[in-house]
Amino acid sequence: MVRFTIFALGALLMSGALVARADDPKKDDKAKSVVPVAITTFQERGRDAKDMGPKVTDLLFAKLVVNPDFYLVERQELEKLLKEDQLSLSGLVDPSQAVKVGQLTGAKVLLTGSVIHVDKDLYLVAKLIGVESSRVLGASVKGDVEGAIDGLVEKLAEAVGTTVKDKASLLLVPPAKAEDRAAAINKALGDRKRPAVFIEISERHVGRTTLDPAATTEIALLAKQTGFNVIDSSNDKALADVIIKGEGFSEFATRHGELISVKARLEIKAVNRRSGELIATDRETTIAVDLSEQIAGKTALADAAARISQRLLPQLGVVDKRADDK
């Protein structure tokens, strides 16, 4: 009876979201268009630009955080994650680091830049880096060095918003299809033998009951599509060559009108069942937007799992080949 009640509740939640989309498909399009952005501290150049980098960065965050088209990664969280992985916090962030920033924060666009003082002019130059596309776009404004910085930052925020909106196709990469991910995994594995895998991932949505394991389902699906023998029953766990284990959680992030942003984090490791050797480890943070908090959480966890699978599964074939060579 309890299981039926939970299942029924899940069905109602999903049907509610589907009805909302059917009533107003524009809301679904809006959910897909919200862009997760991470802002790093602006660099300073010129005598009168001293100590202005953090001020401009904070003001720009305040201007952009109210823009319904953006989801901004919290600054304290961003700085903590980047320091842990020894990534630059300056305005000269290497585009090659953008992918790592995306994995850590869920951001799709990395926003950094400079405050430049030249003669009597002050320039605010923003650099927009597509986390997945590696494309770099710019936006800049110019003002009097003696003028109010708030107005100048307001103009920069408008320029940034316009740039992202008008050139989204350059900065953002469309979500990968399941068949494309499977093809990429198969290509990376080649003709190497696929080991038998058992997947055990604990998943939860903070403050709510988790109806089914989205990350586990996604990894199992991609593993089966690419030729792995997926052991489904815990009673047969001893038949697996590799144990894929980990933890995933999703939590409410913010609300954009009727749309809800949810952030999910997934940490995975693959272990040789016989020897206990750590084969590979990976992690991913993703952000999803939906009319339903629970569906957004499932979407975010599934997306994180798909991204990790594309990197992790090919490594299992390499390990299995080494074992065969012995």
Buried (B, 14 or more C-beta within 10 A) or exposed (E): EEEEEBEEEBEEBBEEBBEBBEEEEEBBEBBEBBBBBBBBBBBBBBEBBEEBBEBBBBBBBEBBBEBEBBBBBBBEBBEEBBEEEEBBBEBEBEBEBBBBBBBBBBBBBBBBBBBBBEEEBBBBBBBBBBBBBEBBBEBBBEBEBEEEBEEBBBBBBBBBBEBBEEBBEBBBBEEBEEEEBBEBBBEBBEEBBBBBBBBEBEBBBEEBEBBEBBBBBBBBBBBBBBBBBBBEEEEEEEEBBBBBBBBBBBBBBBEBEEBBBBBBBBBBBBBBBEEEEEBBBBBBBBBBBBBBBBBBBBBBBBBBBBBBBBBBBBBBBBBBBEEEEE
